[in-house]
Amino acid sequence: MRGRDQSVLNEVLPPEERVIEAVVARYQRVAPAITRFARTIAGNEELVVRLGSQASGSDDEIVLDPGVFQAAYARNAPVTPAEVALTSALHEVVHLLASDFDEMRPIPRSWLAHREDRTTSEEPEELALPEPAPLLFEEPEEGLVEAAADVEDPPDPADEPVALLDAISSIGGPAAEALFFSLEDARQERLLLEGFNGVRSVLADLYLAAVPGGMEEARPLGQYALACFLMVGDYATKDRLQRMLPPHVGMALDDAQPFVDDVAAADDPWTVGGLALQLLEVARLHGLAHIVEQTDTRQVRTAKSEDDSSAISDSVDAVRIVTPPLRDAESYDETRAAAQAVSAEHGKAGDADQAGDPATEQLVRVSQSPSVYLPTGQTGKLVVGPFPGQFRTFAVEGRSLLVDAARQWGVVQRRVAGELYPLFLANQRRGLRSGFDAGDLSPYAALLLGAGLYERMFERRDLPTRRSYAVSLLVDGSASMLQPLQVGNTRKAPWALAAASLGAWSLAALCNELQIDFEVAVFNRSFAAAGDDTERSFSERRHRATGGLRRTHSGSADRLTRTVNHYLVKPFDDRWRRHEDVLAGLFYMAASPRDAAIAARRDPEAAPPVSMFDKAANVDEFNVTYAAQRLAARHVSTRILVVLADGMTRGSVRALAESVQLAEKTGTTVLGIGIGDDTVTAAYSRHQVVERPDELTRAMIDGVRSTLLRTIADAGGETWWVHSSSEYLQQQRSLTHV
């Protein structure tokens, strides 16, 4: 039987599944249930639950800090990841809803008996007395005597209303405050989670699995406080706890039991504050806490109280899931202040959404991105989204440059399909052919029916002979593609991405003529741009998200902001005309990067995010695998993937080679084109290295055209047409190569 010291989470979840983005992804799957739960216990159908970088709770909105419940995944407990995701989020909602200690009241008179003695042995400084005034024997002015008689005694400071935490701190010091937070934590869970037995059982598993280690490391006062926490929350009985505690701590629990029962039954945090003072007094009577002597100086009293506070917090926090408003007074104040500063629009994006914080938006975006699984067993997140549509603002200039570049580099822009067009047209016109003839039913249909051959004839007529195709173009979008490269022996120019864009444009024309499904995507590794980004919005969001993530998730900030990105310039299911202008704008930026940068600086509100092309190294294998998966989902008979890059992956060459090999085994023809770099030969069985822009565009078009011709030849002429073209195909079959 599995012991509580054995961790199901550590067995099931590898380290990469316990990182913050994986935790947020699990939360997103249960977010609607969390919102319904929060609305139920709050009695507010308009309550919104969001994620944010600062936890907060108010009447109409709850903001959860995902970093808080991430800690639950590090626990050693026999629970599943799904249970932890739901329970930790519900736990945070409960405490953010219930933690309100701002009500002002006079300090109860019963608390004053627990007040620490404020007298000190320090000698007071001698006060300089004023010179006595000369005695006057004149009669006092009329009315002064009556006015003096009407002066009331100064009010008792104990009658002045104060906040709860201020009252506890002034009476019992930091130790009483720490004990109050632990007791209130357990009381809220017992009260508000009553009836939610599944959540309670998961919390019990998480807490009890940590108790042995917590008790072993704790000092006597910490053991006592932890036992009180578990008893108030009904996670463990006094008898069970006494069996694992030293005798003098166990005896203290006997005297503490009545006060613990009162805490569990309390419905007011002020009542819990008074009981915390009582329980601290019990600890002092049993020698578990420091006793304040009248001879102690102020510094000694403060040191004793802070030492007791540390003993309580360290032991209880080692077991409970610490939530911000119940960590300490400072954290509570920060949480309440954040609730008043939240500016996100309520209910804008449904039941559960992220708060308007760029750091959290980036975190959620990464967590919701698809996970790509490589043949080597590696897993990684790939941020997938549309290519920024604002590049349309460069469309006019881009189209003009496209015409000039096509003429200069000798790229045909009309009738790109060439000899393929009549072959594909013949296939489209023929459609489905009968198994017996190409026309109406045979005059011998009656005999066929009588012989029981009608069903077979129907099946043959329904047999499709029309082939279908899909082409995907994957273009390296790193900043190195914009760097000047040698063109022949004359000059250097930034032609790599420009030639790739022209090739993409020509390939789109080819597929459009042949009515082939096609997709164009750009990949890079940097801060991910959004589909509606401008240069200003992209730069500001990147700056704020990077700064926020460095503050809250310093160890993960670089991974969360320099993501592997896959931008869909033209998806399979969209018409080419909708995306022509975007690709034309990309070509302008690639062909004239300096002019595009000047335009972005001049008007960043309207310019596209040209700074999205970062110098960060790419990880090609994730993009190749994802593109191959999208191709496989098209359910076509012939799939072609063309990959353009100016260097080798910064991930693993072996992983890239195995990804390409797997795509080939599943029926996808993968063409790897290296721009001025021959390292593609190590990963792609079909490869070509180009040194000039005209070579690049021709390699793209000719590679796809030859592959299409090969599939036609392999299919056999009788399937496609009954013409003399069969001889031509046989010639192409012997000549075509990649």
N, C-alpha and C positions, 0 to 999 in steps of 0.2 A: 504494500500500500504506500502511496506517495506521502512523504512527510511534508510538513509545512515549510521546511527549510529548502525544499526543492522548488525551483522556479520554473513553472510552465512557460512564463513569458520569455525567459532567457533561452529556453529550449526551442520555442517556436519562432521567435523573432530574431533574425540576425541584426547586427548593429545598425545596418542601413535602414532597417524598418523601425528603429526607435528614434531616429532623428526627427527634428521638429516638423518638417514638411510631411513626413509619413503620419505623424500624430494628428496634424491638422486634417489630412485626407480622411482619416478614420472619423474624426469629429464631424466632417461635412456629411458623412453618410447617415449620421444620427441627428443632425441639426434640427430637422422638423419636429422630431419627437421631443427634443430638449425644449423647443419653443412652446409646444403644447403643454408640457409639464410645467414650465415657468408660468404660463398664463393661468393654469389651474390653481396653483398654490398662491399666486398673487391676486387672483380674482380680477384680472385685467386682460380682456380679450385683445387689447391694442398693444400689449407689451411686445417689444422687439428684442431679440437676442442676437448679438453680433460678436464678431471677433475684433480685437483691437490690441494695440501695444500696451495699453494701460487698463487694467481691470477696473470696472466701476459698476455701480448699481444705483438706479433711480426708479421712480414710480413707473416710468414709461419705457425704460430702456436698460438692458443689461449688456455690458461689454465684458467678454471673457478674454483673458490673456492666455493664449495657447501655451506659452511657456510654463504656466502654472501646472496644468494637468499633464504636461509632458513628463514630469517627475514620477508620475505613477507608473510609467512603463519601466522604470529602473527597479521596481520592487520585486522581491523574491516572494511570490505568492502563487498558489494553485488557481489561477484565474486565466481567462482567455483575453486576447487583445480586444475583441468586440465588447466584452464585459467591462474592461477598463475604460474604453472610449466612452461608453454610455455613463458609467458610474462617476467617473471623474468630472465629466461635464455637469451632470446633475448635482454633484457635490458643490461645485463652484456656484451654480445658480442659486442653490439653497442659501449659502452663506452671504452672497451678494444681496439677496432679497431681504434677509433677516437682520443683517448687521447695521443697526441704526442706534447709536449711542449719543445722539446729539441733544436729547431732551434735557432741559435745565430743571433741576430740583435743588432744594436745600439739602445739605448733607444730613441724613437721618441721625438723630441723637444717639441711637444705639451703636452707631459706628465709632463714636468718639472714644469709647472704651478701648478700642484697638489702635488708637492713635499712638505713634511712637513718641517717646518722651523727648521734647525738644530742648530741655535744659542742657547746659554744657559746662564743663569745668574750666573752659577758657576764661581768663580774666578779662572783664570788659575794659575797654579803654576809658580813661578818666575823661569825663565830660567837663569842658570849660563852662562854669556857671556864670551867668551874666551878673554884672554889678547890681547889688540891690538898689532898687529905686528909692529915692527919698520919701520918707513918710509924709503924707499930706493929711492934715487934720481938717480939711474942708468937708463940708457936707456933700454927699453924692448928688449928682444931678437928679432931678425928678424923673422917674420912669425907669431908671437903670435897674433898680432893685426888682421891679416887677418883671422886666425883660429877662433878668438873670434867672428868676424863678421859673420862667416859661421854657427854658432850654431843656430838651429831652436828653436822656442818656444816649450815647452812640449805639447804633445797632450792633447786634451780635454777628460777627462774621459767619458763624455757623448757619445763620438764617438766609444768607445770600444764595440765590440759585446758581448752581454750577453744572457743568456737563459731567456725565458719569465717569469718564476716564480721568478727568481732573480730580473728582472726588476720591476715587480709589487711590490715585497716586499720592494725594495729599495726606491720606490716612495711613495707608499701608506701604507706600513706596513702590519701587519697581517689582519687588517680589509679589505683592498682592496683585499688581497689574498683570503680570505674566500668568499667575494662577487663574485669574478671572478669564483671560482669553482662552485658556485650555478648557475650562469648565463651560464657558459659553459656546465654544465650538461643539463640544459633545452634546450639550442641551439642544442646540438648533438641529443637529442631525437626528436626534431621537424624536423631537417634536414634529419636524416638518417632513421627515421621511417615514413616518408611521403609516403602515399600510403598503409601503413599497419594499416588500420583503426581499426581492431580488437585489435591489440596490444595497440594502442593509447587509445582506450576506456577503456581497463582494467587498464592501468596506470592512466587514469583520475579518474576511480572509486577508486583506491587505494589511490591516492593523495587527492582527494576532501573529501573522508570519514575522513581523518586525519586532514583536515584544521581547523575545529572548535576547536578541542583540541589544535592544534598547535598555533592558533592565541590567544587563551585564556591564554596560558602559556608564550607567547612571550612578550618581551619588545618592545617598539615602533620601534626601529631599526630592530629588528627581524621580526616584522610584515611587515615592509617596504620591507625587503629583500625577505621574503617569497612571498609577492605579486608580486615582480619583477620576481621571479622564475616562478610562475604560469602564468604570462602574457607572458613571453618569450616562455614558452612551449606551449602556447595556451590552457592551461587547464582551465583558467577562464579569464573573461573580467575585465577591470578596473572598470566598473560600478558595477558589481556584488561584487567585492572585497571592493569597497568603502562603500557599504551598511553594511558591517560587521566590518569596521575599525573605530577607533577614527577619528574625523574630521581632526586633524592636520596631521595624517598619510595619510588620503585620499587626502588631498591637495598636499602632497608631490608626490603622484602618478601622479597628473596632470602634474607637471613639469618633472617627470621621463618618461612620455609616449614616447616622441621622441627618447630618448636614448634606451628605451626598444625595440621599433620598429627597431632601427638600429642593436641591438644585434640579434634579430630574423632573420634579413636579412644578417647578417655577414657570411662570408665564411672563416674566418681566426681567430685563437685564439688570435693573437696579437691585432686585432681590438676589440675583446671582452675585452681584458685587458684594453685598453684605455677607453672603455665605462664603465667598472666597476669603474674606477677612477672618471668618470663624475657622475655616479649614487651615489657614495659615497659623492661627493661634494654636490649633491642635498640634501642628507640626512643631511649633516651638516648645510646647509642653512636653513632647516626647524627645526633645533634643535633636530634631531633624533639621531645624532652621536656626540661624543665628539669633541670639537673644540680645536685644539692645539694652545696654546698661546706661544708667543716668550719668555715669562718668565718661561715656564715649563722646568724643568730639564729633562735629558735624561730618568731617571727612571719614571717620571710622564708621559712623552709622550708614553713610552713603555706600561705602565699600561693602559692608555686610549685606545690605539690601540688594545691591547689584550682583553680588556673588550668589545669593539665593535665587535671584531672577534668572541668572545664567543656568543654574542647576535645573530649574523648572523647565525653561525653554528648550535646553539641549535635549533633555530626555523625552519630553512630549513631542517635540518636532521631529524626533527620529522615528516616530511611529505614525503620527497623524499625517494627512495630506494638508500641507499648510496653504491656506488661502489668504490673499492679501489683506482683507479687512480684519482678520483675526490673527495676524502675525504679531503685531505690536502696535502701540499707539501711533507711531510715525507712519506706518504703513496704512493704518486705518484712515488717517487724515489725508494721505495721498489719494486713496481710493475715493473718498468722498469728494475731494476737490476735482478729481477727474470726472466724476458723474456730473458736476455742474458745468464742466468745460466741454462736454461732448457736443459736437456741432453737426453730426451726421443727420440727414433727413430720415425721420422715422418711417419705417415701412416701405422705403423706396424700392427695395429689391426683394420683397417677400418676407417669409417667416424668419429666415435666418440668413444673415449676410455679414460681410466684414464691415468694420467701421471705416470712416473716411481717413485712414492713415496709410500713406504709401508703403511703409514697411510691412504692415499687415496685409495690404492688398497684394504685395509681391509674394509674401509667404503663402497666402491662399492660392494665388495663381500657380505657384510651383507645386503645391500640394495637389491641386486638381489636374495637373498635367499627366498625360499618360506615361506609364512605366514601360520601358522597352527592355525586353529580355533577349540577350545575345546568346548565340550558340555556345559560347564559352561558359555560360552560367552567370555572367555579370548582369547587373540590373542598373538602370539609370533613368532619371526623369528627363523627358523631352518636352520643352515648352512649345506647343503647337498653336499657331494663330494665323490670321490673315496678314498679308504684307500691307504696310501702312498705305491707305488709299490716298493720302495727301500727295503722293508722288505724281498724281494726275496734274498737279500744277505745273509740272515740267513737260507735259505731254506734247505741246506744240513744238517746243524746241527739240524735244526728243525725236519726233517724227521726221523733222527736217534733217537732223543728224543721221538718222537711220538710212534715209535715202542716199545721202552722201557716202556713208560708210559702206553701204552695200555696193555702190558703184566703185568705190576705191578698192574694196577687198574682193570684188568679183563674185558677189553672192547674188544669186537669182532670187528675186522677190515675187515673181509671178509664175504661175504654173510650176511650182516647186516639185509637185508630184511627178512630173515628166511621164515616163512610160508606165508608171504605176497606175495612173489615173484610169485608163481604159480597162485595165484588169480589175480594179476595184469596182468600177462602174458596172462591168459585166456581172460581177458577183451580186451587187445590190439589186440589179434588175431581175436576176433569175430567182432569187429568194429560195423557196423550198421546191424541190422537184419530186415528182411521183416516183415510186419504186418500179412502176410498170411502163409509164409513158409520161410525157411532158404536157399532155393535154387533158381532155375529158376522160371519163371512165371508158374502159374498153367495151366494145359491143358484146364481149363475152362475159360481162359482169354477172349475168344470171347464172351461167355455168360456174363461175367462181364462187358465187354465193352458195349454190347447191353443193359444191364440193367442200364447203367449210373454210374457204380461203379468204373470206371477206375481212376477217380480223387481221390476218397477216397483211393484206393489202392496205388496210387502214394504217397499220403501224409503219409500213414502208413509206406511205404518203406523208406521214407526220415526221419523218426523219429529217432533221435540219442538215443541210450541207453548206450553209453559209458560215464562213469563219468570222471571228470578231477579234478586235485588237484594242490594246491600251498601251500608251506610251507615257512614261514619266521622266521628266528632266530635273535633275538635282544639281544646283549650282552653288559652288563655294561662295559665301558672302563675307569672308573675312576681309580686314582692311588691306591685307597683302595683295588682294585682287585689284586694288586701286593704285598700287605702286607702279611707277614707270618701269617698263620692261623694254629690252632691246628689240627693235623692229629691223630685222635684216642687219646690215652693217652701217646704217646711217644714223639713226637717232633712237632715243628712248621715249616711250609714251605709255600712259596708263591704259593699256588695251585689253587686259585679261578679262575683267568683268564686262567691259563694253562688247568685246567679241562674243562672250558667252551670252549676253543679252540679245545681240543680233542673231546669234544662232538659235536662241530660244524663240525669237520672233519668227525666224524662217521655219523652225520646226513646228511652231504653232500653225503657220500657214500650210505646211505639208499635211498635218493631221486634220486641219479644217477642210482642206480640199478633199481628202479621202474619207471624211466623216468618221475619223478615229477618235476615241476617247483619249484625252491627254491631260497632263498635269504639269505645271511648272512650279518648282519650289526653290527657295534660297535658304541655305543653312549657315549658321555661324555660332559663335560662343561669346556671349556678352550679356549686358542687361537687355532683357526682352522688350521690344517695342510693341505697342498696342496698335490695333488696326486703325484707330482714329487719332493717332499721335501726330502732333506737329513737332517742329524742332524745339520749341519752348516747352511744351508739355512733357516731351520725352526727357529733356535735360533736367527739368525740375523734379520730375518723378524719380529719375535715377538718383539724383543728389539726395533727396529726402529719404528714399527707401534705403539707400546705402548707409546713410548716417544713422537712421533708426535701427536697422538690423545690426549694425556694429555695436550699438549701445545695448540692445536687448539680447542678441544672439551672436556675440563676438566670434565664437568659434565656428559658426555656420554662416557668417555674413558673406564671405566670398563665394561659397557654394550657392547661396540663395540669390546672389545678384549677378554672377557670371555663369548663367545657365546655358545649356545646350539648346539652341533654338531652331525651329523648323517653320519657316514662313511660307504659306501657300500663296503664290502670286496668282495662279489660275488653277483652282481645284477641278477635279474631274467633272463634277455635276453642274458647273457654271458655264454659261456661254462665253466664248472667246471674246466677243465684242465688249462684254462688261469689263474686261481686264486689259484691253489693248492699251489704253492710256496709261495704266499703272506701269506696264512693262516699258512703254516708250519713255516715261519719266525716269525709270530706273536706268535706261540706256543713257539718257542725258547726264544723269549724275555720274555714271561710270565713265562716260567719254570725256566729260568736262568737270572733274571733281572740284577743281579750284573755283570755277564759276558757280557751281552749286553751293559750295561752302560760303561764298560771298553773299549769294542770295539768301541763305539761311541766316547769316548774321544781320543782314539788312532788315529782314522781316521774319523773325522766328515764329510769329503767330500764324503765319500763312504757309511757311516753307515746310517741306517734309522733313522727317528726322534723319538728316544725312549723317549725324554722329552715331547712328546705330551700328555702323560698320566698324567694330572695334578690332584691335590688333590681337585679341585673345585667340589662342590656338583652338582649332576645331577638333571635334571628336566625331570623325566621319561614320564610324560603324553604327552609331545609334540612328543617324539620319538615313543611312542606307537600309538598315533593317526596317525602320518605320515606313519608308517609301515602298519597300518591297511588300510589306503587309497591306498597304493601301492598294497596291496593284493587284495582289492576290484576292482582295475583296471585290474586284470588278467582275469576277466570273466570266472572263473572256478566254478565248482559246490561245491567244498569243499576247505575251506581255514583254515589254522592252523597257529597261531602265538605263538611262544615260547619266553618268556622274562626271561632273567637271570639277577639278580641284587643281590648285597650283602648288600643292605640297602633300606630304603624307600626314595621316591622322596623328594627333598628339595623344591619342589613347593607346591602342594596342594594334600593331600591324597584324598580329595573329588573329585578333578578334575581328578586324576588318576583313581579312581574307576568308575566315570561316563564315562571316555574315554574307559575303558575296557568294561563296560556295553553296550555302544553304538556299539562297535565293535562286541560284541556277538549278539546284536539285528540284525545287518546287515549280519549275517551269518558267522562270523569268530569265530573259537574256539580259545580262548586265554588261554595259560598255563603259570602261573606265578611260577617261581622257585626262592626261596630265598636261598642264600648261607650263612649259619650260622646266619640267621636273619629271624624271623617269622613274620615280619611286612607285608609280602606279603599277609597274610591272610586278611588284612584289605581292600585290593583293588582287589584281584583276586578271583572269585568264584571257579575257578580250580587252585589249588595251591599245592605246595609241598616245604618243607624245607629240605635242605640237610646239612650234617655236614662233609662229607668226599668226596674226589674227585671221588671215584668210584660210590658213590651215585648220584653225579651230572650228570655224563655222562649217567648212566643208566636211570635216571629220564628223561633226554632229549629224548633218543631214545625210551624208553618204553612209554613215554607220547604220542609221535607222532604215534608210532606203534599202540597203543591201540585206538587212535582216528581214525586212518585209518580203523582198524578192525570194529569199531563201525559203521562207515559210510557204510561199505560194508554190515554189517548185517542189518542195517536199510533199505538199498536199496532192499533187498529181493534176495534170491538165484536165482530165475528164470531169473532175469535180467542179472545175471553175468555168470552163467554156469549151465549146466544140469548134475551135478555130485553129488556124495554123500557128497560133501563138505558142503552142506547146514546144515547138522547136526552139523558139527564142528563150523560153524558160529553162530548157535543158542547158542552153549555152550559159545563161546567167548562173545556173546552179553550179557549173564548173568553174566560173570565173569569180563569183562573189567571195569576198573574204572580209574579215574585220581586222 
